[in-house]
Amino acid sequence: MKKLIVLKTLSSQIEADFIVGLLNSNGIYSFSTADDCGGVQSFMNSSIGVKVWVKEGDFEKALFYLEEE
């Protein structure tokens, strides 16, 4: 099983969704997680953050795509 690592921690789900969409459309498996009670307490994202995860082997490639944007 491949190890997953945090690529970036953001303050909003919208930012995370944009990055996940960008990476997935370029063939890099990614997803986001947030501890915001299922979206009920989304205000917590600004302090806890929304994490974008990628496979360890895709980390450098994912950073490249983020730098391009």
C-alpha positions in Angstrom: 0.0 0.0 0.0 1.3 3.4 -0.9 1.7 6.0 1.8 -0.4 9.1 1.8 1.1 12.4 2.9 -0.2 16.0 3.3 0.7 18.2 0.4 -0.8 21.4 1.8 -3.0 22.7 4.6 -5.4 25.4 3.6 -7.9 27.7 5.3 -10.9 26.9 3.2 -12.6 24.0 1.5 -13.0 25.9 -1.7 -9.2 26.3 -2.0 -8.7 22.6 -1.3 -11.4 21.6 -3.9 -9.6 23.7 -6.5 -6.2 22.1 -5.8 -7.7 18.5 -5.7 -9.5 19.2 -9.1 -6.3 20.5 -10.6 -4.2 17.5 -9.4 -6.8 14.9 -10.3 -7.2 16.3 -13.8 -3.5 15.9 -14.3 -3.5 12.3 -13.2 -2.4 12.7 -9.6 -4.7 11.0 -7.1 -5.6 13.5 -4.3 -8.3 14.3 -1.8 -9.0 16.7 1.0 -10.0 16.2 4.6 -11.4 18.6 7.2 -12.4 18.3 10.8 -15.4 20.5 10.6 -18.2 18.3 11.8 -19.3 17.4 8.3 -19.4 21.0 7.2 -21.7 22.1 10.0 -18.9 24.1 11.6 -17.0 25.1 8.5 -15.7 28.2 10.4 -13.3 25.9 12.1 -11.4 25.4 8.9 -9.6 28.7 9.3 -8.0 27.5 12.5 -7.7 23.8 12.0 -7.3 23.8 8.3 -8.3 21.6 5.3 -5.6 19.1 4.3 -4.9 18.1 0.7 -3.4 14.5 0.6 -1.4 12.8 -2.2 0.5 9.6 -2.6 4.1 10.0 -1.4 5.5 9.1 -4.8 3.4 11.9 -6.4 4.5 14.7 -3.9 7.1 16.4 -6.1 4.9 16.2 -9.2 2.0 17.7 -7.3 4.2 20.6 -6.0 5.2 21.3 -9.6 1.6 21.7 -10.6 0.9 24.0 -7.6 3.9 26.2 -8.5 2.6 26.5 -12.1 -0.8 28.0 -10.9 
